[in-house]
Amino acid sequence: MNRTVDQQRNRRRTFAIISHPDAGKTTLTEKLLLFGGSIEIAGAVRGRKSQRAATSDWMELEKQRGISVSSTVLTFEFDDCLVNLLDTPGHHDFSEDTYRTLMAADAAVMVVDQAKGVEAQTEKLFRVCAMRGIPVMTFVNKVDRPGLAPLEVIDEIETKFGIEVVPQNWPVGGGQDFRGIVDLQQDMVHLYDEISSSRRVASRQVPFSDFTPENSEDLNVAAGVVTSTRDDVDLIRSAGTHFDQEQFMAGKQSPIFFGSALTNIGVERFLRGFLKLCPVPRDRTSNIGEISASREGFAGFVFKIQANLDPRHRDRVAFVRVCAGRFERDMEATVARSGKKLRLPRALRIFGQERETMDEAYPGDIIGLVNPGEFLLGDTIFQGEPFHYEALPQFSPEFFAVLNCTDTSRRKQFDRGLSQLVEEGAIQIFHDPRSTVRELILAAVGELQFDVVRFRLESEYNTQTSLSWRSFKLTRWIEGLNDEVTTLKLPYGAKRVRDQFGHDAVLLQTEWDANFVERENPKLRFTSMRMLGASEH
């Protein structure tokens, strides 16, 4: 074990924020950065230089639509912790970028809108976290607006996900009567007489023992609000639920915090509580067993590739999660897939569109390596004995279309741009190996991803396109002997294809079709997910 690496590892907290659209994920992200001192403004609040859009939404398309469609990495320091925040798309038309980014996180924060409860996108992302063993904390947002009772939100989370929810704080009132937060760990009540969306607001701190209806007038809180809050807290404590780190790490518990990201209330308390509970970067599984995060030699994996982050640079950046050892700029490392040794002369910390050269990095950090075309999604980069980390998941797309280049004189640019976007994992491609007609079927988890692809082809490669939708709704990859694949029995409307990596698959229209294919082809195995890693490219 390298002592310096271990000390630095213990300072790191690397997590992702997941939510349904409009639950307040981007607002919470900005407020965490505000409290961490990384930005001086939040949202549309004017800073020293100029008014600007959300820090985490760098792509022009995102600025136009006011949504997050790509994942970025935001870093700040707080209470001697170095925090790496992986901001993921919350839009219902998100991409596989979201799934892959979760693989680089040690924990996730699930943001729930108190008015709406657990919504479809949140549920889908939670289940991905559960599948990959990523512990999840919950932040219930918008408690200053009318909504569900806190106990109702807890009951819904426990019922839908089958986990135990452990409150870490509790709201004092709700909606227009919202006055503050009870810190259940410190037994203190934080009351707010002022609300601000742009800066930190001081609270009045009152011991919970003094938070009584008899003192309500002095507290400037309605007696009924005090009584109902105390009743809720007594109920929670009588239930006997206590936070257990092992249960949390096993995905059987989710600590829950309440607050309002827009008004900053509860955000700082959440940040402190989160950093206390969030796991430090752990050892990771590989094909040769557990790889110690505190070992001497550097190791990490590529979870995202992005071209043209900044139009001024026109380069490709491979985002690497550092999993073990110490990264040093100009070091030499090996790409597990190709076996090629590379010198890594330039590493970047990328904050939105801002770039900062990094001389070193430790487990939990995210570094951007300027990609000379040697890295692919899922690649392991290491020093020492050869190995590769667990592969990244590639999920079944839900939307399919044929994309055409409308200007034949721009065909080369179209092909180059599309090839780049496939390399990034922005889109999947399928083709019919038996057809003499060149038709590429593009596929994505979310419909919006086609808009992203077309926007980027036009803005970065000056290529106009047209889109023709196909009726397929799901993919099943095929595993089995080649002669069994060629005699595949398919329902009407299905199509046998190969993906961009040469894997056989079938495109289907309904779940009934998927069941038919499995039933009629018993010697073949069908899967809705493939893994991207050393053996898949």
C-alpha positions as CSV (number, residue, x, y, z in Angstrom):
1,M,0.0,0.0,0.0
2,N,1.2,3.5,-0.9
3,R,0.6,5.7,2.2
4,T,0.3,9.0,0.1
5,V,-2.2,7.4,-2.2
6,D,-4.2,6.1,0.7
7,Q,-4.3,9.5,2.4
8,Q,-5.4,11.2,-0.8
9,R,-8.0,8.5,-1.5
10,N,-9.6,9.0,1.9
11,R,-10.1,12.7,1.1
12,R,-12.0,11.9,-2.1
13,R,-15.8,11.7,-2.5
14,T,-17.0,10.8,-6.0
15,F,-20.7,10.7,-6.6
16,A,-23.4,11.2,-9.3
17,I,-26.8,13.0,-9.0
18,I,-29.8,11.3,-10.5
19,S,-33.3,12.5,-10.9
20,H,-36.4,12.9,-13.1
21,P,-36.6,16.1,-15.2
22,D,-37.4,19.3,-13.2
23,A,-36.8,17.7,-9.8
24,G,-34.1,20.3,-9.2
25,K,-30.9,18.3,-10.0
26,T,-29.1,21.2,-11.8
27,T,-30.2,23.7,-9.1
28,L,-28.8,21.4,-6.3
29,T,-25.6,20.8,-8.3
30,E,-25.0,24.6,-8.5
31,K,-25.8,25.1,-4.8
32,L,-23.3,22.5,-3.9
33,L,-20.7,24.3,-6.0
34,L,-21.8,27.5,-4.4
35,F,-21.2,26.2,-0.9
36,G,-18.0,24.5,-2.0
37,G,-16.7,27.9,-3.2
38,S,-16.3,26.8,-6.9
39,I,-18.7,29.4,-8.3
40,E,-19.9,32.7,-7.0
41,I,-23.2,32.7,-8.8
42,A,-26.0,30.2,-9.2
43,G,-28.3,29.9,-12.2
44,A,-29.2,33.4,-13.5
45,V,-27.7,35.3,-10.6
46,R,-25.2,37.9,-11.8
47,G,-21.5,37.3,-10.9
48,R,-18.4,39.4,-11.3
49,K,-18.1,39.0,-15.1
50,S,-21.5,38.4,-16.6
51,Q,-24.8,36.6,-16.3
52,R,-24.4,33.0,-17.5
53,A,-26.3,29.8,-17.9
54,A,-26.0,26.7,-15.8
55,T,-22.4,25.9,-15.2
56,S,-22.8,22.2,-15.9
57,D,-24.7,22.6,-19.2
58,W,-22.0,23.5,-21.6
59,M,-23.4,22.3,-24.9
60,E,-25.1,24.9,-27.1
61,L,-28.1,22.7,-27.5
62,E,-28.4,22.5,-23.7
63,K,-28.3,26.2,-23.4
64,Q,-31.0,26.6,-26.1
65,R,-33.4,24.1,-24.4
66,G,-32.5,24.7,-20.7
67,I,-31.9,21.0,-20.0
68,S,-28.9,18.8,-19.4
69,V,-28.3,16.2,-22.1
70,S,-24.6,15.3,-21.5
71,S,-22.7,14.4,-18.4
72,T,-20.0,16.7,-17.0
73,V,-17.6,16.5,-14.0
74,L,-17.5,19.3,-11.4
75,T,-14.9,19.4,-8.7
76,F,-14.7,21.4,-5.4
77,E,-13.2,21.2,-1.9
78,F,-15.3,21.3,1.3
79,D,-14.3,20.5,4.9
80,D,-10.9,19.0,3.7
81,C,-12.7,16.7,1.3
82,L,-12.1,16.9,-2.5
83,V,-15.5,16.3,-4.1
84,N,-16.0,15.0,-7.6
85,L,-19.6,15.6,-8.7
86,L,-20.7,13.7,-11.8
87,D,-23.6,15.6,-13.2
88,T,-25.8,13.4,-15.3
89,P,-28.7,14.2,-17.7
90,G,-32.1,14.3,-16.1
91,H,-34.1,14.8,-19.2
92,H,-36.5,11.9,-20.0
93,D,-34.7,11.5,-23.3
94,F,-31.3,10.9,-21.7
95,S,-28.6,8.7,-23.2
96,E,-26.4,5.8,-22.2
97,D,-23.9,8.5,-21.2
98,T,-26.0,8.6,-17.9
99,Y,-25.5,4.9,-17.4
100,R,-21.8,4.9,-18.0
101,T,-21.3,7.9,-15.8
102,L,-22.9,6.1,-12.9
103,M,-20.2,3.4,-13.3
104,A,-17.6,6.0,-12.4
105,A,-19.3,7.0,-9.2
106,D,-18.9,5.5,-5.7
107,A,-22.4,6.7,-4.6
108,A,-25.4,8.4,-6.0
109,V,-27.7,11.1,-4.8
110,M,-31.4,10.6,-5.8
111,V,-33.2,13.9,-6.0
112,V,-37.0,13.6,-5.5
113,D,-39.5,16.4,-6.0
114,Q,-41.7,16.4,-2.8
115,A,-44.7,17.4,-4.8
116,K,-44.4,14.6,-7.3
117,G,-42.7,11.8,-5.4
118,V,-40.7,9.1,-7.2
119,E,-41.0,9.5,-11.0
120,A,-40.3,7.2,-13.9
121,Q,-36.8,8.4,-14.8
122,T,-35.7,8.4,-11.1
123,E,-37.0,4.8,-10.8
124,K,-35.1,3.7,-13.9
125,L,-31.8,5.2,-12.8
126,F,-32.2,3.9,-9.2
127,R,-32.5,0.4,-10.6
128,V,-29.3,0.8,-12.6
129,C,-27.6,1.8,-9.4
130,A,-29.0,-1.2,-7.6
131,M,-27.9,-3.5,-10.4
132,R,-24.3,-2.2,-10.3
133,G,-24.1,-2.1,-6.4
134,I,-23.9,1.7,-6.2
135,P,-25.2,3.0,-2.8
136,V,-27.9,5.7,-3.0
137,M,-28.7,8.6,-0.7
138,T,-31.9,10.6,-1.2
139,F,-32.5,14.4,-1.2
140,V,-36.2,15.4,-1.1
141,N,-36.3,18.8,-2.8
142,K,-38.9,21.6,-2.9
143,V,-40.1,21.2,0.7
144,D,-41.0,24.9,0.6
145,R,-43.8,24.1,-1.9
146,P,-47.1,22.3,-1.5
147,G,-46.6,18.6,-1.9
148,L,-46.7,15.1,-0.3
149,A,-46.2,14.7,3.4
150,P,-42.6,13.6,4.2
151,L,-43.9,10.3,5.6
152,E,-45.7,9.7,2.3
153,V,-42.5,10.2,0.3
154,I,-40.6,7.8,2.5
155,D,-43.4,5.2,2.2
156,E,-43.3,5.5,-1.6
157,I,-39.5,5.1,-1.8
158,E,-39.6,2.0,0.5
159,T,-42.5,0.4,-1.4
160,K,-41.1,1.0,-4.9
161,F,-37.5,0.1,-4.2
162,G,-37.7,-2.4,-1.3
163,I,-35.2,-0.5,0.8
164,E,-35.2,1.0,4.3
165,V,-35.2,4.8,4.3
166,V,-33.4,6.4,7.3
167,P,-34.1,10.2,7.9
168,Q,-31.1,12.3,8.7
169,N,-33.1,15.5,9.1
170,W,-36.8,16.5,9.1
171,P,-38.6,19.6,7.7
172,V,-40.3,22.0,10.1
173,G,-43.6,22.6,8.3
174,G,-44.1,22.5,4.6
175,G,-45.2,24.6,1.7
176,Q,-45.9,28.2,2.9
177,D,-45.5,27.1,6.5
178,F,-41.9,25.7,5.9
179,R,-39.6,27.3,8.5
180,G,-36.5,25.1,8.7
181,I,-34.9,21.7,9.3
182,V,-34.5,19.5,12.3
183,D,-31.0,17.9,12.4
184,L,-31.8,14.5,13.8
185,Q,-28.1,13.6,14.3
186,Q,-27.3,16.8,16.3
187,D,-30.7,17.1,17.9
188,M,-30.8,20.7,16.8
189,V,-33.5,22.8,14.9
190,H,-32.3,25.2,12.2
191,L,-34.9,28.0,11.7
192,Y,-34.7,30.5,8.8
193,D,-36.2,33.9,9.0
194,E,-34.8,34.9,5.6
195,I,-34.8,33.1,2.3
196,S,-32.4,33.8,-0.6
197,S,-31.8,31.8,-3.8
198,S,-28.4,33.4,-4.5
199,R,-26.4,33.2,-1.3
200,R,-26.0,31.4,2.0
201,V,-28.6,32.3,4.7
202,A,-27.8,32.0,8.4
203,S,-30.1,30.0,10.6
204,R,-31.2,30.3,14.2
205,Q,-30.2,27.2,16.0
206,V,-32.4,25.9,18.8
207,P,-32.0,22.7,20.8
208,F,-34.8,20.2,20.0
209,S,-35.7,20.0,23.7
210,D,-36.5,23.8,23.5
211,F,-38.6,23.4,20.3
212,T,-42.0,23.1,22.0
213,P,-45.4,24.6,21.5
214,E,-45.0,26.7,24.6
215,N,-42.0,28.4,23.1
216,S,-43.6,28.8,19.6
217,E,-44.1,32.5,20.0
218,D,-40.5,33.1,20.9
219,L,-39.4,30.8,18.0
220,N,-41.7,32.7,15.6
221,V,-43.1,29.3,14.5
222,A,-46.9,28.4,14.6
223,A,-47.7,26.2,17.6
224,G,-49.4,23.7,15.2
225,V,-46.2,23.4,13.1
226,V,-44.1,22.7,16.2
227,T,-46.5,20.1,17.4
228,S,-46.8,18.2,14.1
229,T,-43.0,18.3,13.6
230,R,-42.4,16.9,17.1
231,D,-45.0,14.2,16.5
232,D,-43.3,13.2,13.2
233,V,-39.9,13.1,14.9
234,D,-41.2,11.0,17.8
235,L,-42.7,8.6,15.3
236,I,-39.5,8.3,13.4
237,R,-37.5,7.6,16.5
238,S,-40.0,5.1,17.9
239,A,-39.7,3.2,14.6
240,G,-36.1,2.4,15.6
241,T,-34.5,2.9,12.2
242,H,-30.8,3.7,12.5
243,F,-28.3,4.2,9.8
244,D,-26.0,1.2,9.2
245,Q,-23.1,1.7,6.9
246,E,-23.0,-1.9,5.8
247,Q,-26.7,-1.9,4.9
248,F,-26.2,1.4,3.0
249,M,-23.2,0.0,1.1
250,A,-25.2,-3.1,0.3
251,G,-28.1,-1.0,-1.2
252,K,-30.5,-2.0,1.5
253,Q,-30.7,1.5,3.2
254,S,-30.9,5.0,1.9
255,P,-30.3,7.9,4.2
256,I,-32.8,10.7,3.3
257,F,-32.4,14.5,3.7
258,F,-35.1,17.2,3.1
259,G,-34.5,20.7,1.9
260,S,-35.0,23.4,-0.8
261,A,-32.2,23.7,-3.3
262,L,-33.6,26.9,-4.7
263,T,-33.6,28.8,-1.4
264,N,-30.5,27.0,-0.1
265,I,-32.3,25.7,3.0
266,G,-30.9,22.4,4.1
267,V,-28.3,22.2,1.3
268,E,-25.3,22.9,3.5
269,R,-26.5,20.5,6.2
270,F,-27.1,17.9,3.4
271,L,-23.6,18.5,2.0
272,R,-21.9,18.0,5.4
273,G,-24.0,14.9,6.2
274,F,-23.5,13.5,2.7
275,L,-19.7,13.8,2.9
276,K,-19.7,12.0,6.3
277,L,-21.7,9.1,4.9
278,C,-20.4,8.8,1.4
279,P,-17.9,6.0,0.9
280,V,-14.3,6.8,-0.1
281,P,-13.1,5.3,-3.4
282,R,-13.1,1.5,-3.0
283,D,-11.1,-1.3,-4.5
284,R,-12.6,-2.4,-7.8
285,T,-13.1,-5.8,-9.4
286,S,-11.0,-6.9,-12.4
287,N,-10.4,-10.1,-14.4
288,I,-7.6,-11.0,-11.9
289,G,-9.5,-10.2,-8.7
290,E,-9.8,-7.0,-6.6
291,I,-7.4,-4.2,-7.5
292,S,-6.4,-2.2,-4.4
293,A,-7.1,1.5,-4.7
294,S,-4.1,2.2,-2.6
295,R,-1.6,0.3,-4.7
296,E,1.6,1.9,-6.2
297,G,0.8,1.6,-9.9
298,F,-1.8,3.9,-11.6
299,A,-5.0,2.3,-13.0
300,G,-8.3,3.7,-14.3
301,F,-10.9,3.2,-17.0
302,V,-12.5,5.3,-19.7
303,F,-16.2,5.9,-19.1
304,K,-16.8,8.8,-21.5
305,I,-15.4,10.2,-24.7
306,Q,-16.3,13.6,-25.9
307,A,-15.2,15.5,-29.0
308,N,-15.3,19.3,-29.4
309,L,-16.0,20.2,-25.8
310,D,-14.7,23.6,-26.7
311,P,-14.9,24.7,-30.4
312,R,-11.6,26.5,-30.0
313,H,-9.7,23.2,-29.3
314,R,-11.5,20.8,-31.7
315,D,-10.0,17.8,-29.8
316,R,-11.3,14.6,-28.3
317,V,-11.1,14.0,-24.6
318,A,-11.3,10.6,-22.9
319,F,-12.7,10.9,-19.4
320,V,-10.9,8.5,-17.1
321,R,-12.0,7.5,-13.6
322,V,-8.8,7.0,-11.6
323,C,-9.3,3.8,-9.6
324,A,-5.9,3.0,-8.2
325,G,-2.5,4.5,-7.6
326,R,-1.2,8.0,-8.5
327,F,-1.5,9.5,-11.9
328,E,1.3,11.8,-12.9
329,R,1.4,13.9,-16.0
330,D,3.8,12.6,-18.6
331,M,3.7,9.1,-17.2
332,E,3.6,6.0,-19.3
333,A,0.7,3.5,-19.1
334,T,-0.7,0.6,-21.0
335,V,-4.1,0.3,-22.7
336,A,-5.4,-3.2,-21.7
337,R,-7.4,-3.8,-24.9
338,S,-4.5,-3.0,-27.4
339,G,-1.5,-3.7,-25.1
340,K,-0.1,-0.5,-26.4
341,K,2.1,1.7,-24.1
342,L,1.3,5.4,-24.2
343,R,2.9,8.5,-22.8
344,L,0.2,10.6,-21.2
345,P,1.6,14.2,-21.7
346,R,-1.6,16.1,-21.0
347,A,-4.3,15.6,-18.4
348,L,-7.1,18.1,-17.8
349,R,-9.6,18.9,-15.1
350,I,-12.7,19.9,-17.0
351,F,-15.2,22.2,-15.3
352,G,-17.9,22.7,-17.9
353,Q,-16.0,24.4,-20.7
354,E,-13.2,25.5,-18.5
355,R,-9.9,23.5,-18.6
356,E,-7.2,23.2,-16.0
357,T,-4.0,21.1,-16.5
358,M,-3.6,18.4,-13.9
359,D,-0.1,17.3,-12.8
360,E,-1.4,14.5,-10.6
361,A,-4.6,12.7,-9.6
362,Y,-5.6,10.0,-7.1
363,P,-8.4,7.3,-6.8
364,G,-11.8,8.9,-7.1
365,D,-10.5,11.7,-9.4
366,I,-11.8,12.2,-12.9
367,I,-9.1,13.2,-15.5
368,G,-9.6,14.2,-19.1
369,L,-6.9,12.7,-21.4
370,V,-6.6,14.3,-24.8
371,N,-7.4,11.3,-26.9
372,P,-5.0,10.6,-29.8
373,G,-7.5,8.0,-31.1
374,E,-6.1,5.2,-28.8
375,F,-8.9,5.1,-26.3
376,L,-12.3,3.5,-26.5
377,L,-15.2,3.4,-24.1
378,G,-14.5,0.8,-21.4
379,D,-10.8,0.7,-21.9
380,T,-8.6,0.0,-18.8
381,I,-5.4,2.0,-18.6
382,F,-2.8,0.6,-16.1
383,Q,0.8,0.3,-14.9
384,G,2.3,-3.0,-13.9
385,E,0.7,-6.4,-14.3
386,P,-1.9,-6.6,-17.1
387,F,-5.6,-6.6,-16.1
388,H,-8.8,-5.0,-17.1
389,Y,-11.6,-3.7,-14.9
390,E,-15.3,-4.8,-15.2
391,A,-16.8,-3.8,-18.5
392,L,-19.3,-0.9,-19.0
393,P,-22.9,-1.8,-19.8
394,Q,-24.4,-1.1,-23.2
395,F,-28.2,-1.1,-22.9
396,S,-31.0,-2.0,-25.3
397,P,-32.0,1.1,-27.3
398,E,-35.6,2.1,-27.4
399,F,-35.6,4.4,-30.5
400,F,-34.4,3.6,-34.0
401,A,-34.0,5.6,-37.2
402,V,-32.1,5.8,-40.5
403,L,-30.1,9.0,-40.7
404,N,-29.4,10.3,-44.2
405,C,-26.9,12.9,-45.5
406,T,-28.9,15.3,-47.6
407,D,-25.9,16.9,-49.3
408,T,-23.9,14.2,-51.1
409,S,-20.9,16.5,-51.4
410,R,-20.6,16.4,-47.6
411,R,-20.6,12.6,-47.4
412,K,-17.0,12.3,-46.1
413,Q,-17.7,14.8,-43.3
414,F,-21.0,13.0,-42.5
415,D,-19.2,9.6,-42.2
416,R,-16.3,11.1,-40.2
417,G,-18.7,12.8,-37.8
418,L,-20.9,9.8,-37.4
419,S,-17.9,7.6,-36.7
420,Q,-16.8,10.0,-34.0
421,L,-20.2,10.0,-32.4
422,V,-20.3,6.2,-32.4
423,E,-16.9,6.2,-30.8
424,E,-18.2,8.5,-28.0
425,G,-21.1,6.2,-27.4
426,A,-23.6,9.0,-28.3
427,I,-25.4,6.6,-30.6
428,Q,-25.5,2.9,-31.5
429,I,-25.4,1.6,-35.1
430,F,-26.8,-1.6,-36.6
431,H,-26.7,-2.9,-40.1
432,D,-28.0,-5.9,-42.0
433,P,-25.0,-8.1,-42.9
434,R,-26.9,-9.8,-45.7
435,S,-28.1,-6.6,-47.5
436,T,-26.3,-5.2,-50.5
437,V,-27.8,-1.7,-49.8
438,R,-25.8,0.4,-47.3
439,E,-28.3,1.3,-44.7
440,L,-27.2,2.2,-41.2
441,I,-29.9,2.0,-38.5
442,L,-29.1,4.4,-35.7
443,A,-30.4,3.6,-32.2
444,A,-30.5,5.3,-28.8
445,V,-31.9,4.9,-25.3
446,G,-33.6,8.3,-25.6
447,E,-35.2,10.1,-28.5
448,L,-33.5,13.4,-27.7
449,Q,-30.1,11.7,-28.6
450,F,-31.0,11.9,-32.3
451,D,-31.4,15.7,-31.9
452,V,-28.0,15.8,-30.3
453,V,-26.4,13.8,-33.1
454,R,-28.0,15.9,-35.8
455,F,-27.2,19.1,-34.0
456,R,-23.5,18.1,-33.6
457,L,-23.2,16.9,-37.2
458,E,-24.5,20.3,-38.4
459,S,-22.6,22.5,-35.9
460,E,-19.3,20.5,-35.8
461,Y,-19.1,18.9,-39.3
462,N,-21.3,21.3,-41.3
463,T,-23.5,18.4,-42.4
464,Q,-27.2,18.6,-42.9
465,T,-29.2,15.4,-42.3
466,S,-32.7,14.0,-42.5
467,L,-34.3,11.3,-40.3
468,S,-36.5,8.4,-41.1
469,W,-37.9,6.6,-38.1
470,R,-38.2,2.8,-37.8
471,S,-40.8,1.0,-35.8
472,F,-38.4,-1.1,-33.7
473,K,-38.6,-0.6,-29.9
474,L,-36.0,-2.9,-28.4
475,T,-32.9,-4.9,-29.1
476,R,-31.8,-8.4,-28.1
477,W,-28.2,-9.4,-28.6
478,I,-27.6,-13.0,-29.6
479,E,-25.2,-15.5,-28.1
480,G,-24.8,-18.9,-29.7
481,L,-23.3,-20.9,-32.6
482,N,-23.2,-19.2,-36.0
483,D,-25.3,-21.8,-37.8
484,E,-28.0,-21.4,-35.2
485,V,-28.0,-17.6,-35.7
486,T,-28.3,-17.9,-39.5
487,T,-31.4,-20.1,-39.1
488,L,-33.0,-17.8,-36.6
489,K,-36.8,-17.9,-36.4
490,L,-38.2,-14.3,-36.2
491,P,-41.7,-12.9,-35.8
492,Y,-43.1,-10.6,-38.5
493,G,-41.5,-7.1,-38.5
494,A,-38.3,-8.2,-36.7
495,K,-34.8,-7.8,-38.2
496,R,-31.5,-9.6,-37.7
497,V,-28.6,-7.2,-37.6
498,R,-25.0,-6.7,-36.4
499,D,-23.9,-3.8,-34.2
500,Q,-20.9,-1.6,-34.6
501,F,-18.7,-4.2,-32.8
502,G,-19.8,-7.0,-35.0
503,H,-22.1,-8.7,-32.5
504,D,-25.3,-10.4,-33.8
505,A,-28.6,-8.9,-32.6
506,V,-32.2,-8.7,-33.5
507,L,-34.4,-5.6,-33.6
508,L,-37.9,-6.1,-32.3
509,Q,-41.2,-4.1,-32.0
510,T,-42.7,-5.5,-28.8
511,E,-42.0,-7.5,-25.7
512,W,-44.2,-10.2,-27.1
513,D,-41.8,-10.4,-30.1
514,A,-38.9,-10.8,-27.6
515,N,-40.7,-13.7,-25.9
516,F,-41.4,-15.3,-29.2
517,V,-37.8,-15.2,-30.3
518,E,-36.6,-16.8,-27.0
519,R,-39.3,-19.5,-27.2
520,E,-38.7,-20.4,-30.9
521,N,-34.9,-20.4,-30.6
522,P,-34.1,-22.4,-27.5
523,K,-30.5,-23.1,-28.4
524,L,-29.6,-19.4,-28.5
525,R,-29.3,-16.9,-25.6
526,F,-30.8,-13.4,-25.9
527,T,-29.8,-10.5,-23.7
528,S,-30.9,-6.9,-23.4
529,M,-27.5,-5.7,-22.4
530,R,-23.9,-6.1,-23.6
531,M,-20.7,-5.1,-21.9
532,L,-18.1,-2.7,-23.3
533,G,-14.6,-3.6,-22.2
534,A,-11.3,-5.1,-23.2
535,S,-12.9,-8.1,-24.9
536,E,-15.7,-6.3,-26.6
537,H,-14.0,-3.9,-29.0
